[in-house]
Amino acid sequence: MNRNGRVIDASDINNVLELGNKLIITGTGGIGKSVMMKHFFLNVLQNTHYVPVLIELRGLNEFDEKSVNLVDYIYNIMETLKFRLERKYFDYSLETGCYVILLDGYDEVKNELSKQVTSQIFALSEKYPDNHYILSSRPLEEFVGWNQFEELHSNSLTKSQALSLINKIEYEQKIKKKFYKELDEYLYDKYKTFASNPLLLTIMLLTFENRASIPDKLNDFFEQAFTTLFHTHDATKGGYKRDIQSKLGYEDFKAVFSYFCFKSFFNSDYKFSENKVLEYIGMAKHKEIIETNFNSMDFLTDLTNSVCMLIHEGLEYRFSHRSFQEYFAALYTTQLDDSQQKRFLKLWLQNNSYRTTSNYLDMLYELQTSRFLKNIIIPAIRELQELYKENGESEEWLLNLIYEDVCVRKYENGKKVCAVSIKEFYFHDMIMRACNIGGLFKNIKEEKKQRSSEEEAKLIKILEEEYGINKEVKFIELKQKGYINEMLQSLHWIVERYEFAVSYVESVDKDPIARKKRFTSMLEEL
């Protein structure tokens, strides 16, 4: 992992603990965050005097917002694992600071519980500050506002680490040896985006024997993996072919599984009881996703034993990796018509856009680029454009709509920046996506960045002198103190990004057919 670019050796947990008591470790899907948290658990036992507690935060999804209690949940988990301690002594032990509390998978907490869980993490770490708290998650915009926590970033695999991982995987030796050789010679360098990610590297190995070529896009990568798992032999079992118990063909099986992923993804379900899995499969049958009748239990058996999309652990099922759920949820979304997509995704984004850093939207964009722009980006930017006009095109209004406060952040290298907290995630996310797709961040001129940094320095000086580092200051308070001009000048990049997003939408939101009045002209266009 790294801290502002400096590599931290995580093989010894003491190197991590000395960085601070409140840490967030972020990384993309498949990078190995959960494995690292398990490593930390064992390493704490071996190399420190602390007591490690590993909590999978997705377990809180079983509760409703009013009944969520993080401390009770931690205590109950410890009791379940035979750590017998009366509650009053447990509370006392928290006060003594004897724990390393590992909170795994914050991004898997249901959207409606997120704010409550966040509040309780803050409360727990503030009430018992002498413990160490390490939280893992995919990158989330909201971490900008977690000023008490420091965010570290998971590193990708180097070539030597990738080769070492392949050596350790149990797989048919002849295939593995050939893959290792080609990975060393050219595959790692050519497909570094995939080969540096443990999950995607494993998929590369799975698909290696039968591939014509390795796809360049993530969507194609998961499609190829699914195809391989559905059609081919199990290389760890001497070429034994696994039968499809449900007797469904490839396309029908994929259609049902896509619906299963779509429904479970938007319900924030990542692990299931057997009854819950069968309930989702039953929904697909009731909706008549395919014409062929099939046995739900056989389909569940296929998902676990044949296609390996689900893993069965004890009384629970979970996805072999959430990226498969996201890909197939996106695949099913492409089947919705434009009207359904617009209404459904807007409601979801407005309610839950602080969670949209999953791969789902990126995959959906790759699957249907033009429809993604038409149904998601363009309507959002057009709506914001109308609101901006209605409010006199006031830059102050725009700033207050999307963000709520500003603070000074100081990095390890001494650099200071103004960081804002997001209030309206929907419009923030849509602006950022429009800017990314339109290529803004590749084309910002050096003089504009220099001008921005000079203006920012003025506000940094004001904030640091009056409030100090990491103190969030509401925009209204800065205005009341007469610093409105400094604030607007320093944060003008917000307006620049909005204006770029509008300009980009103007360039792509063209409907020549609607402007054609003659039938022959329309026919040519169609």
N, C-alpha and C positions, 0 to 999 in steps of 0.2 A: 504494500500500500504506500501511498505517498501523502506528504503534508506540504501543500504549496510547492509541489515539484520535488521535494526532498524525500528520497526513498526511506521508508521505515522498515526495518527487519522485524517481521511479525512472527518469526519462528520462536522468539522468546517473548512472552506476554509482558514481561517487565519493560521492554522497549516501548510498548504501547501504553502501559499504565503511567509511565513517567510523563506522557504528553499532557495529561490532565485527567480530571475525574468524570468529565462529561464529554463523550465522543460519539460522533455519528460516522459510520463507515458506509459509503455509498458505492454502488457499482451496477453495471447493466445486468440484465437477465443472463444467467448461465456463467457468470464470472466466478462463482464459488463463494458467495457471501455466507451462506448457511454452513458450508463445510468449514470455513474459517472460524465461525462462531463456535462450532463443536471443537475445533482445534484449541481455541482460547480456553474453553471449559476444561479440557484435559490439562492444558499447560498451566492454568492457575493452580490446579491440584498439585502438579509436579514441582512448580518453581516458585510458589509464593505461599504466604501464610493465610491468604484470603480464602473465603468459601465461595465457589462459583455457583451461580444460579442461572440456568439457561431457560429462557421463556420464549415460546413461539407465540408472538402476539396475535396471530390469526385465530388462536383459540378464543380470543375475546369476542369473535364474531357470533358466538353462540348466545351472547347476552344482548339485551336491548340497551338503549342509551342510559336509561335511568338506573339499571342494575349493574352497570360496569363499575368494577372497583379493582384497580390494578393491584393494590397491596393484598387484598383478599385473594385475588387470583394467584399471585406469587406464593402466598402462604399455602393455598390449597394444592398447588402443583408440588410444592415441597413435601406436604403431607402425603400426597399420592405416591411419591417416590420414597416413602418410609423415613423421611427426615422428621422425626418426632420432636416437637418443641411446642410447649404451651404458647398461646398467642401473645401473652404479655411478655414472655421472654424473647419471642421473635421480634416484637416491636423494640424491645431493649437492644437486641443484637443489631438491629438496623441503626440505632443511635451510636453504637460503638464503631461503625464503619468497617465491619469485618467481611463485607461482601463485594464480589465483582458480579454485578447484575447484567447479564447479557440479554438484550431485548431484540430478538431476531424477527425480521420480516415486517417492519412497520408499514411498508407499502401494501401489505396484504390485509390490513385492517379495513373493514367495510367503511365506505364513504360516510355513512350516517353516524359512525362511531368515532371518526377520526379526531374531531375537535375535542371530544370528551377524553379520549385516550391521550391526546397531546397534553391537555390540561393536567391529567393525572401523572404523566411522566414528569412534567415540570414540578408539580407539587411534591412528588416522591423525592426527586433529586434535590429540591430545596429544603425539605424537612430533614432529610438524612444526607447531608452534603459530604460526609466522610467516606461513603461508599464510592465505588467506581461504577459508572453507568456507560455501557457500550451498546449502541443501537445500530442495527443494520437495515438497509433499505435500498431500493432503487433511488436514483437521484430525484428529488422533489423540489419544486420551486419554494415550497413553504419553509424549507430549512434555512432560507435567507433570514427569516425572522427568529430562528432559534439562537439568540445571541449568547446564551449561557453554554451552548454546546459548540464544539469545534468539529467541522466536517473533514474527514479524511477520505481519500479516494482509493478504491481497489485498483491495483495495477493489472494490466493484461499479461498473458504469458509471454516470456521471451522464447526465442527458438529453442534454447537448451531446455527450458521448462516444459515446452510443448513436446519435445522429443522424450523427455523423462516420463511425462504423463502417458504417452503412447506405450512406452515400455512396461508400465505398471498395469495397463488394462488387460484383463483376461479376454483373449480373443484368439481366433484361429491363427496360428503362428506364421504360416506362409503369407497370408494376406497382410498381417501386421508388419512383418519384416519388409515387405515390398512398400507398404505405405510409409513406414519409417524412413526408408531410403529416399523416396520421392519428396517426403516432407522436408527432409534435410537438404536435398539438392535444389528444390525450387518451389514446392507447394507453399511452404510457410511464407516466403517472400512475396509470392504472387497473390496469395489469399490471406494476408496477415489479419484482416478484419475478422475472419472466421477462425483461423488457426491459432490466434492469440486468446480465444475464448474457450474455456474447458468444455462447455456444452457443445458448441458448434464444432470444435475439433473432434469430439466424439462422434458427432453426426457425420463429419467428413470420413471418418474411418468406417462407419456403418455403410455408407453409400459408395465407398471407394471401389469395391470389387465390381459393381455393375454400372458405374457411372460412365457416361459418354464424356462428360466434362463437369467440372464443379461450377454451380451457378454463381453469378456475380451478385445477385440480389438475395436479401434475407428471405423474402417470401418464397422464392424458387427453392431456396435451401430447405425450408421446412416441408414444402410440397414433395421434394425429392426424398427427404427422410421418411415421410409418411408412406410414400409409394414403395420405398425399399422395405420398410417394416411390414407392409401389407402383403407384398408379393414374394419376397425372397426368403431364403433359408436362414435359420438361426446359426450363425457361424460358430457359436460357442458349443453347439450340440452336434458337431460332426455332420452338418448338412441336413439335419432333420427338419422337414417342412411342417410348419404349424398350420393345421386346418382352421378354416374360418367356420366356427360353430354355427353362426347365424345364417350361413349359406348366402350371404349378400355379396354382390359383386362390388368391385372397387368404388365405382361412382355412387352407388346407393349407400354403401357403408360410409363414405366420406360425407354424403349429404346429411345423414342422420347425426354423425359425429359433429358436423359443423353447427347444426342446430343445438345440440347438447352444449357445445362450447359457448355459443351465443347467449343462450339463456343463463348458463351458470356464470359467465363473465359479468354480465350486467346485473346479476344478483350478488356479485362479489363472493361467490362460492368457489373456493379453491380446494377444499377437502370435503368429503361426503361420507355419510353412512351408506350402507348398501341400499336401504329404502330410498334415500335421496337420489342416488344414481338412477335407480329404477324409475323413480318419479319423473326425472328429466327425460329418460328414454321413452316413458309413457307419453309425455307431452309431444314428442316427435311423432309417435304413432298416431296420436289423436289428431294432430295437425295434418297427418297424411303427407309428410315430407317426401316419402316415396310410395309407390303403388304396392310394392311387395310387402306381404305380411312377414313378420319375423318374431322370434321369441326374445323378450327383453333380457332374460337371464343369460341366454346364449350371447347376446350382443355385449353384455357386461363382461362375460368370460373372454370374448375376443379383445375387448379394450385392455384387459390386464394380461392375458396369456399370449395372444397372437400378435397384436399390433403394438402392445406395450405403451399405450398412451396414458394409462392409469397404473398406479402402483398400489397394491393392497398391503396395508400394514395394520395388523391387529383387526380392529373393528372398523377401520377407516380406509377410504380410498382417496388418493390425491393424484394430480397430474404428474407425469414423469418430469415435466417441466412446464411452468406457466406459459412459456413462449408458445407452446403448441396450442394452448387454450386461446391465446390472443390471436394467433394466426387464423385459426379456424373460425373464431368469432368474427374476425374481419372478413373472412371469405363469405360467411353467411350474410353479413351486412350488405355485400355487393348485390345480393339478390333482392333487396328491398328497392321499391321504385323511388324516384326522386322525391316525391312528396313525403313518403314515409321516412326516408333518410333525413330530410331537412328537419321535419318536426321532431323525430325521435332523438337524433343526435344533438340538436340544439337544446332540448330539455335536459338531456344527460350532461352535456357540457356545462350548462348553466348551473346545474345542481352539484356537479362533481368535478369541475374542471381542475381543481387543485390536485386531482389524482390522475390527470391525463398524461403523465409522463411514462406510462406503460408503453409497450411496443405497439399497442393496438392501433392508434391513429397513424403511426408511421407505416404500418403494414397496410392499412386501408388506403393510404395515399399511394403506395406503390401499386396496389391492386387496381385502383381506379382513379388515376391522377386527375383527369378532367372532371369527373363527377365529384371528387373530393373538393376541388376548387369551387365548383358550381353549387354544391349542396351544403358545404360547411364554411369555407373561408369567405367567399363572396357575400353571402347573406349577413354574416357577422360584421364584416367591415362596412358594408352598406348601412347596416343598422346604426353602427357607431358613427358613421359619417353624418347621418340624419340628426342624431342626438347632438353632435358637435355643432352643426349649423343652428339647431334650435336654441342652443345655449351661447349664441353669439360668437362661435369659434374662439371661445376663451381657452387659452392654454392652461390657465389656473383651474378651470372646470375640468378639463381633460385629466390633468394631473390628479385632482381629488377624486375623480370617478374611479380610476384604476388603482391608485396607490393611496396609502394612508399616512405613512410617516417615513422619516429618513434618519439614518444614524451614520456615524463614522466607523468604518471597519479598518483595523490595522492588521496587516499580514506579517508573517514571520520575517520577511525580507525588509520590513519597515514601511512598505508602501501603504498609503491610506486612500480609501475610496469612500464615496457616498453610496450607501446601500439603502434601497427603498423596500418597504413591505407591501406585498400585493394585497389589494382589497377585492378587486373584481377580476378573478382569475380567467373568466370566460374571454373577455376582451383582450386581456394581457396575452393569453395563449394564442388567440387568433392573430393578433398583430405579430407576435414572434414567429408564428408559422409562415405568415405571408412574407415576412422579411427573410426568413431562411430559404423559402422556396424561390423567392425573387432574387436572391443572391446579394442582399444588402451587405452582409457581414464580410463578403469577399471584396467589396468595392469601396469601403470607407476610406477616404483620402487621409493621408498622414497629417495634413494641416488642420483638417477638421477635428481629428483626435487630439492634436496639440491644443487647439483652441478650447476644446471641451475640458481638457485637463487643467488649463489655466483658470477657467471659470469655476471648475469644481474645487480648486484649491482655496478659493475665497470662502465658499460655504463650509469646507472642512475646517478652516481656521475658526469660523464663527461657532460651529457646533462643538468643536473640541474645547474651545475656551469657556463656553457657557455650560456645556453638558458633559463633556468627557467622551471617552471611547465607548462604543456599543450602547449608547443611550438613545432609544427611539424617541424622536421628537415629532409630534403631530404637525402637519402643515399649517393648521389654523393657529398654532402657537407661534410659529415662525412669522406668520403674517401679522399677528397682533404685536410682535416685537419689532416690526418694520423691516423684516428681511425677505419680503416677498420677491423683490427683484433678484436678489442673490439666489434664491431658491429656484426661480424660473430659469435663470441663466444657466445655473449648474445642471439642472435636470432637463435641459432643452432636448437632450437625446430622446426623451420620451415622445416629444412632439415630432421629432425627425423620423422616428420609427413609424409613428402613426401616419405621417405624410407619405412615407415610402410605401406602406401597406396600401393606402388609398390609391397611390399612383400605379402600383402593381396590379391591383384589382381592376382599375380602369383599362389597363393594357390587355387583360385577359377576358374581361367580361364583355364580350362582343357576341352578338347574336345576329349574324347577317341574314338568317332566314326570316327573322321577325321583321326586318326592314324591307324585304322583297315584297312587292305588291303584285307582281305578275306571276301567274301560275308557272310559266316556263322557267322563270328565274329560280323559283322555289324548287322546281323539279330538278334543275341542274345541281342545285346545292345539295339536295337530298341524295 
